[in-house]
Amino acid sequence: MDSIHQEMTIGAAPARVHAALTDAREFAALTGAPATIDPIPGGAFSCFGGMIEGRFLESSPQRIVQAWRVANWPGGCYSIVTFGLQGDGASTRLILDHAAFPDDERAHLEGGWGKMYFEPLKRHLET
């Protein structure tokens, strides 16, 4: 199975993008939905009111890796989400790789990253 790979540039510094992805208050503000986030290796997260959940495998200023799942997936079914953050002046190149998800979820996930993560990040951080 191929992974999902998406990239976009956000008009905000990498530290701001990182905070938006790893701070519960910031994430809830950009999505409009409840979130709990403990961004240390092994720390749990739950966002979109519990629809997405998982654990942090890695969290550094340049890279976030999560064991990530949709709550209605079969128990124990996790995928791997990696966010790469590359500074580019006052902007950040956000690189997403999502691997090991159920085959029948691909189309939904591909569209969901833009709608639920990238577009809200741009709106929240570029205003």
C-alpha positions, -999 to +999 in steps of 0.1 A: +000+000+000+012+035-009+013+062+017-004+096+013+021+124+007+009+160+007+028+193+011+018+229+015+034+262+025+019+281+055+027+318+061+039+313+097+072+303+114+078+266+120+074+271+158+039+285+153+029+256+130+044+231+155+025+247+184-008+246+164-003+208+159+009+200+194-009+224+218-045+213+226-058+249+229-042+260+196-055+229+179-090+233+192-090+270+182-080+261+146-105+232+142-133+244+164-135+210+180-123+197+214-087+183+217-064+169+243-028+166+234+003+155+254+031+160+228+058+139+244+069+105+231+043+081+244+019+110+251-017+105+241-038+128+219-075+130+210-089+156+186-120+165+167-140+156+198-124+121+201-128+112+164-090+110+159-068+095+186-034+081+191+001+086+207+031+107+199+061+086+188+083+117+182+080+154+186+107+178+177+106+213+161+112+198+127+093+165+129+062+151+145+054+114+143+022+099+156+005+065+159-028+078+145-062+063+142-098+071+135-119+061+165-142+039+145-114+018+130-111-017+144-095-019+179-057-018+177-056-005+141-032+024+139-015+042+111+016+063+111+014+101+105+046+121+100+046+159+098+079+175+086+083+212+092+109+231+071+114+268+077+115+290+046+119+326+057+088+336+075+069+306+062+069+268+068+068+240+043+046+214+060+052+179+046+027+151+055+033+114+051+005+090+062+012+053+060-002+020+071-039+029+070-067+006+060-069+004+022-105+014+020-098+046+039-074+061+014-099+084-005-114+097+027-081+104+043-066+121+013-094+146+012-096+149+049-060+162+054-067+193+033-101+199+047-095+192+084-058+201+088-042+221+061-070+246+053-077+253+090-040+257+097-036+283+069-068+302+081-057+302+117-020+310+113-021+334+083-047+359+098 
